[in-house]
Amino acid sequence: MTRDYGPAYALPIGMIRQFFSRISPAALFCLAALLSVATTAEAQGRPTPVRPKPTVSNRKITLPSGFAPPSGMCRIWIDNVPAEQQPAPTDCASAVKNRPLNGRVIFGEEPKSRD
C-alpha cells in the first residue's frame, strides 16, 4: 500500500505550488506552448531518403561488332544509348564501381595464361 501523505510527499507538492504561484499566466501559457511544439516536432522524426533499387536484367545483349571490350578489360553499357555514345572500355573495378542504375558491365574475355 502506498502513502500519499507525510513529509516525503508534502515537500515536492509544496515546491510545485510555490513555483507555479510565482509564474505569471502568460509565462505559463508560453511554457505549455513550447512543450507542445517540441513534442510534436520530435514525434515527426527525420524523413528517410528513398533510393531507387537497381534493376537486374538477365536478358542478353548483342553487342555490335567492334564494341566488345578487349581481353582483361570491361565496358559499361548503358540502356537506350546508341553504341557510338557508350563509354570507352576501362578496367573492371572502375566499371563495376561507376556503373549507373540504367547500365550493366560487360566483361571482356579472360586473358590467356601462358602455361
C-alpha positions, -999 to 999 in steps of 0.1 A, spaced: 0 0 0 14 34 -9 12 65 12 2 98 -4 9 119 27 38 127 50 70 147 47 83 129 16 51 137 -3 45 172 11 79 186 2 75 182 -36 39 193 -36 48 225 -17 77 232 -41 54 228 -71 28 251 -56 54 277 -48 69 275 -83 36 279 -101 25 307 -77 55 328 -89 49 323 -126 26 347 -145 -2 332 -165 14 345 -198 47 327 -190 28 295 -181 10 297 -214 43 301 -233 58 272 -214 29 250 -223 30 260 -259 68 254 -261 64 219 -247 36 210 -270 56 222 -301 87 204 -290 70 171 -285 51 172 -319 83 182 -337 102 153 -322 74 129 -330 77 137 -367 112 123 -369 135 126 -398 124 116 -432 143 86 -446 157 91 -481 144 67 -507 169 53 -531 157 37 -563 165 0 -564 188 -11 -592 170 -33 -617 187 -65 -627 180 -79 -661 191 -113 -672 185 -106 -709 215 -110 -732 229 -80 -750 241 -84 -786 270 -60 -790 276 -45 -824 309 -57 -839 338 -37 -827 322 -27 -794 332 -57 -772 358 -48 -746 393 -60 -751 407 -91 -732 410 -84 -695 390 -52 -696 353 -43 -691 329 -18 -705 298 -1 -691 268 -5 -714 240 20 -708 205 11 -718 188 32 -746 221 49 -756 235 44 -791 266 22 -794 287 52 -807 280 71 -775 288 43 -750 317 49 -725 351 36 -736 365 3 -722 381 5 -688 394 -17 -660 368 -39 -644 370 -25 -609 362 10 -622 334 -2 -644 317 -21 -616 322 9 -592 309 35 -617 280 16 -633 248 37 -634 214 23 -625 204 20 -661 236 3 -672 254 -30 -669 290 -41 -670 302 -62 -699 333 -82 -691 360 -89 -718 374 -124 -723 398 -136 -697 434 -130 -707 451 -162 -720 475 -177 -695 509 -188 -707 514 -223 -694 
